[in-house]
Every structure is written in C-alpha cells, then in structure tokens.
Amino acid sequence: EAVVRRASAQLADFTHTCFMVTPYEGYVEVAEALAELTPGDHAKKSALFNSGAEAVENAVKIARAYTRRQAVVVFDHGYHGRTNLTMALTAKNMPYKHGFGPFAPEVYRVPVAYGYRWPTGPENAGPEAAAQAIDQISKQVGPDNVAAIIIEPVLGEGGFIEPAKGFLPAIRKFAADNGIVFVADEIQSGFCRTGQWFACEDEGIVPDLITTAKGIAGGLPLAAVTGRAEIMDAAHAGGLGGTYGGNPVACAGALGSIETMKELDLNARAKHIEAVMKARLGAMAEKFDIIGDVRGRGAMIAIELVKDRTTKAPNPEATAALAKACHAEGLLVLTCGTYGNVLRFLPPLVIGEDLLNEGLDIIEQAFARI
C-alpha cells in the first residue's frame, strides 16, 4: 500500500527532471535511508541508478577512481549482471555470456568457500578457500594492482551459496590491509531477504561500497551504490550519472518499500519463513535421496539436487523435471547454480502461512512424482 500511495502521489506531481540537472527531495531521502540502513557508522554517500548491473559497473568506476588501480577480483559461481563489464565479472557462461564477448579486461576470478562441494569438507572451506583466494590474488595479480574485490555475501545465480564461516572476514581484512575497495553485491540478498537488512551483517562485515537493487523499490527500476563518503567522492564531477538514475517515481516507491519493511518487521518474517522452509525441506531430504543439500538464510533458500549423495554428481535433469512439475501445478520455481542443479526459493516476504505451506506441499508432491 505504501509503495502505491507514494508512487502515485509522485506520479501526479512530476515524473522526471534528471537529478544531475534539477535535484529533488526524494533522491535525497533515499540516500539518507540507505545511509541509515547499510552497515557501518562512517560518513556515507549514495548514487542512484536503474539496474543492479549499472550499480556494479559504477562501483567499479568509483573504486578505480579512488585507488587509481585497474584490476577487479571476483569469485567462482558469482553473478553480477548482463552488461559487458558485469558479464566479465560473472562466472557462468550459459545463458549469461555465451556468444557475447569479447569482455572487459582486468577481471580476475578466485575460489569461493562453497561448503557443500569443498574437497576437505564444509568445516574447512572458510579458511582454506580464503587462503587460496588470497594467495592467488597475491601471486597472479598483485594486491597493489587491485582496485576492488566484489562478492555477493550470499551468491545468488551461482546456487544460493553461503560462503563458509570465516571466508568473508578474511577477504575483507585482506582488502583493508592492501587498500582495496571491498564491494558487497547485495542486489539479490539485500533488504530483509536473509533476515537482516543486508546479508553481509551476518559476520559483521562492513563493506566500503554496497550495491543494491531488486527489493529496494517495490518492483520499480532503482539501484544504488552506497559507500564511504571519501570513496564515493573520488570520481570527478559529472563522472557518474545517467538520465533516469534515481527516477522520482522509483525513489517514492523505495521510500514506500522501506516504510513497509520497517512497519511489518520483514526481517523477523524472513527468519520465520526460513524456519518453516528448512523444516519442511529437511524432512523432504530424509525421504528423497536426490536432495544433497538444503541451504540459505531467511527467505532465500535452495536445495541442491544430486545423482548420488556420496559423489555429489550434479543432477540438472531432475532439477529441470522438478521445476516443470511444480509449474504444472501453478507453482513458479527457478533453477540456478553453475551446474544447473539447484532449485531456489524466493517467496515474497509478505507471503501468508497457508500459501507458503501450499507451495511446499506442491514441491513435496513433485518430488514424489519424479
């Protein structure tokens, strides 16, 4: 209701001026809200754009301007967008990159702590993957050449991978020790999705820059880069912007979304959704051997399907069949993961209890059928 009310009022007032030409209050109010909600008590500034990919591109521009370095480090299984630079940052070829190259240079990819598939077990994944990544950056790129390290605190398209404990703090410390801008890509995981305002809060990570979109504006096109004021100020005047970035109607929608998230305490609601889904999916995992892993946080939950629990061979065929069976019963579910064998669940944070359980019933029936 708040999104419709605020966006409608703005639509009746004015729809566009371009903030760089004629500033307006809604843009400032969104920036103030982002400064309040994002991690850290340092001075912050925000720049608003249209899409998540655009936010990530601008985060790279800002980091390069601030550090006067070129290299950007990203991670296996990561996804950051569909523009040329963000395709280069993305780890999966199909359907995101195939046939669209050549891609932007000075992008380097290192391991991430994928606990379920880590060779020595999930308990070792955090420190071992961090050590490997840091060693690879140090030897193959050189820390003094790196402008930014960009990571999703929960990897989205890569399979809802939660980096194993200890991984993110180690990478964050390495960035800080070497003057590298640490960028948290919270485009899919931000705004109450994981039961916190931002997923990086789980291990107390305070990023230098944070990119947001998707949940920020109730479905209206808005994205943001929020970060330390001194870093955000590094680009020359006029270097950042865009005709429609921070559109006044989208800004009104964002203020309505944030109002609703606070009023309904959607962080608590996301945690409740997690408890319900993990209990139901965990019970399914005991019945159906093709479920290799149940994971995620808040209302960002996934199951990874395998042909054999010992070998963990990916089972994309069963994943596709399950998605099709769910669709036939009116339940829309999405597949993801580097190997195409993960079903991801992103229920609306305002979903009712009956509808949530009805969806889980359909999933269980689909497993029984396939």
Residue pairs with C-beta under 8 A, 6 or more apart in sequence:
1 260
2 255
2 256
2 257
2 259
2 260
2 263
3 217
3 218
3 219
3 220
3 253
3 256
3 257
3 260
4 256
5 256
6 252
6 253
6 255
6 256
6 259
7 218
7 220
7 249
7 252
7 253
7 256
9 252
10 26
10 248
10 249
10 251
10 252
11 249
13 248
14 24
14 248
15 247
15 248
15 249
16 244
16 247
16 248
17 24
17 248
18 243
18 244
19 27
19 48
19 241
19 245
19 246
20 238
20 241
24 248
24 251
26 246
26 248
26 251
26 252
26 255
27 48
27 246
27 248
27 251
29 251
29 255
30 46
30 48
30 222
30 224
30 246
30 251
30 254
30 255
31 45
31 46
31 48
31 224
31 226
33 254
33 255
33 258
34 44
34 46
34 212
34 224
34 226
35 44
35 45
35 46
35 226
37 197
37 198
37 258
38 44
38 197
38 198
38 210
38 226
39 198
39 200
39 201
39 205
39 206
39 207
39 210
40 206
40 207
40 228
42 206
42 228
42 229
43 228
43 229
43 230
44 226
44 227
44 228
44 229
44 232
45 226
45 227
45 229
45 232
45 233
46 224
46 225
46 226
46 227
46 232
47 58
47 62
47 224
47 225
47 232
47 240
47 241
47 245
47 246
48 222
48 223
48 224
48 245
48 246
48 251
49 55
49 58
49 222
49 223
49 224
49 225
49 242
49 245
49 246
50 221
50 222
50 223
50 242
50 244
50 245
50 247
51 81
51 213
51 221
51 223
52 80
52 81
52 185
52 187
52 188
52 211
52 212
52 213
52 214
52 223
53 80
53 81
53 82
53 83
53 86
54 81
54 83
54 223
54 242
54 245
55 187
55 211
55 212
55 213
55 223
55 224
55 225
56 80
56 81
56 85
56 86
56 89
56 150
56 183
56 185
56 187
56 211
57 81
57 83
57 85
57 86
58 225
58 240
59 148
59 150
59 181
59 183
59 209
59 211
59 225
59 227
60 72
60 85
60 147
60 148
60 150
60 183
61 235
61 239
61 240
62 181
62 209
62 225
62 227
62 231
62 232
62 234
62 235
62 240
63 72
63 147
63 148
63 181
63 183
63 208
63 209
63 231
64 70
64 147
64 148
65 234
65 235
65 236
65 239
66 147
66 181
66 230
66 231
66 234
67 146
67 147
67 148
67 179
67 180
67 181
69 144
69 145
69 146
69 147
70 106
70 145
70 147
71 106
71 107
71 108
71 141
71 142
71 145
71 146
71 147
72 89
72 106
72 107
72 108
72 146
72 147
72 148
72 149
72 150
73 108
73 109
73 110
73 137
73 141
73 146
73 148
73 149
73 150
73 180
74 80
74 89
74 90
74 91
74 107
74 108
74 109
74 110
74 149
74 150
74 151
75 91
75 109
75 110
75 111
75 112
75 133
75 151
75 155
76 91
76 109
76 110
76 111
76 112
76 114
76 158
76 338
77 91
77 92
77 112
77 114
77 155
77 158
77 159
77 161
77 337
77 338
78 89
78 90
78 91
78 109
78 112
78 150
78 151
78 152
78 155
78 158
78 185
79 90
79 91
79 92
79 96
79 152
79 155
79 156
79 157
79 158
80 86
80 89
80 90
80 150
80 152
80 185
81 87
81 89
81 90
82 90
82 96
84 100
84 103
84 104
85 103
85 104
85 107
87 96
87 97
87 100
87 101
87 103
88 103
88 104
88 105
88 107
89 107
89 150
90 96
90 97
90 157
91 109
91 158
91 338
92 157
92 158
92 338
96 157
97 103
108 137
108 140
108 141
110 132
110 133
110 136
110 137
111 129
111 132
111 133
111 136
112 129
112 133
112 151
112 155
112 161
112 163
112 167
113 125
113 126
113 128
113 129
113 130
113 163
113 164
113 166
113 167
114 125
114 129
114 161
114 163
114 164
115 122
115 125
115 126
115 161
115 162
115 163
115 164
116 122
116 161
116 292
116 293
116 295
116 304
116 312
117 312
118 124
118 125
118 128
118 129
118 164
120 128
122 164
123 164
125 164
125 167
126 163
126 164
126 165
126 166
126 167
126 170
127 166
127 167
127 170
129 163
129 164
129 167
130 166
130 167
130 170
130 171
130 174
131 170
133 171
134 170
134 171
134 174
137 143
137 146
137 149
137 174
143 174
143 178
143 179
143 180
144 178
146 178
146 180
147 180
147 181
148 180
148 181
148 182
148 183
148 209
149 171
149 174
149 175
149 180
149 181
149 182
149 183
150 183
150 185
151 163
151 168
151 171
151 183
151 184
151 185
152 158
152 184
152 185
152 186
152 187
152 188
152 189
152 199
153 163
153 168
153 184
153 185
153 186
153 189
153 198
153 199
153 200
153 202
153 205
154 160
154 161
154 162
154 163
154 188
154 189
154 194
154 199
154 296
154 297
154 300
155 161
155 162
155 163
156 187
156 188
156 189
156 336
156 344
157 188
157 336
157 337
158 336
158 337
158 338
159 302
159 304
159 336
159 337
159 338
159 339
159 342
159 344
160 295
160 296
160 300
160 301
160 302
160 336
160 342
160 344
161 295
162 295
162 296
162 297
165 203
168 200
168 203
168 205
169 203
169 204
169 205
171 182
172 182
172 205
172 206
172 207
174 180
175 181
175 182
175 208
176 182
181 208
181 209
181 231
182 205
182 207
182 208
182 209
183 207
183 208
183 209
183 210
183 211
184 198
184 199
184 200
184 205
184 207
184 209
184 210
184 211
185 211
186 198
186 199
186 200
186 210
186 211
186 212
187 211
187 212
187 213
187 214
187 223
188 214
188 300
189 198
189 199
189 300
190 197
190 198
190 199
190 210
190 212
190 214
190 215
190 216
191 197
191 198
191 212
191 214
191 215
191 216
191 257
191 258
191 261
192 215
192 261
192 266
192 267
192 269
192 270
192 298
192 349
193 199
193 215
193 270
193 298
193 299
193 300
193 346
193 349
194 202
194 270
194 296
194 297
194 298
194 299
194 300
195 267
195 268
195 270
195 271
195 274
195 297
195 298
195 299
196 202
196 267
196 298
197 267
198 210
199 297
199 300
200 206
200 207
200 210
202 297
207 227
208 227
208 228
208 231
209 225
209 226
209 227
209 228
209 231
209 232
210 225
210 226
210 227
211 223
211 224
211 225
212 223
212 224
212 226
213 222
213 223
213 224
215 257
216 222
216 223
216 224
216 254
216 257
217 250
217 251
217 253
217 254
217 257
218 253
218 254
218 256
218 257
218 260
219 253
220 247
220 249
220 250
220 253
220 254
221 244
221 247
221 250
222 246
222 247
222 250
222 251
222 253
222 254
225 232
260 266
261 267
261 349
264 349
264 350
266 349
266 350
267 298
269 299
269 349
269 350
270 298
270 299
270 300
270 349
271 298
273 298
273 299
273 301
273 347
273 349
273 351
273 356
274 296
274 297
274 298
274 299
274 301
276 353
276 356
276 357
276 360
277 299
277 301
277 345
277 347
277 356
277 360
278 294
278 301
280 357
280 360
280 364
281 291
281 294
281 301
281 303
281 360
281 363
282 294
284 291
284 303
284 363
284 364
284 367
285 291
285 294
285 303
287 367
288 367
289 309
290 305
290 306
290 307
290 315
290 318
290 367
291 303
291 304
291 305
291 306
291 367
292 304
292 305
292 306
292 309
292 312
293 303
293 304
294 301
294 302
294 303
295 301
295 302
295 303
295 304
296 302
296 344
296 345
299 345
299 346
299 347
299 348
299 349
300 344
300 345
300 346
301 344
301 345
302 336
302 337
302 342
302 343
302 344
302 345
303 342
303 343
304 314
304 337
304 341
304 342
305 314
305 315
305 316
305 318
305 319
305 322
305 341
305 342
305 343
306 312
306 313
306 314
306 315
306 341
307 313
307 314
307 315
307 318
314 337
314 339
314 340
314 341
315 341
316 335
316 339
316 340
316 341
318 341
318 370
319 335
319 340
319 341
319 342
319 343
320 335
320 340
321 370
322 333
322 343
322 363
322 366
322 367
322 370
323 333
323 334
323 335
323 343
325 366
325 369
325 370
326 332
326 333
326 362
326 363
326 366
327 333
329 362
329 365
329 366
330 362
331 359
331 362
331 363
333 343
333 344
333 345
333 363
334 343
334 344
334 346
335 341
335 342
335 343
335 344
336 342
336 343
336 344
347 356
347 359
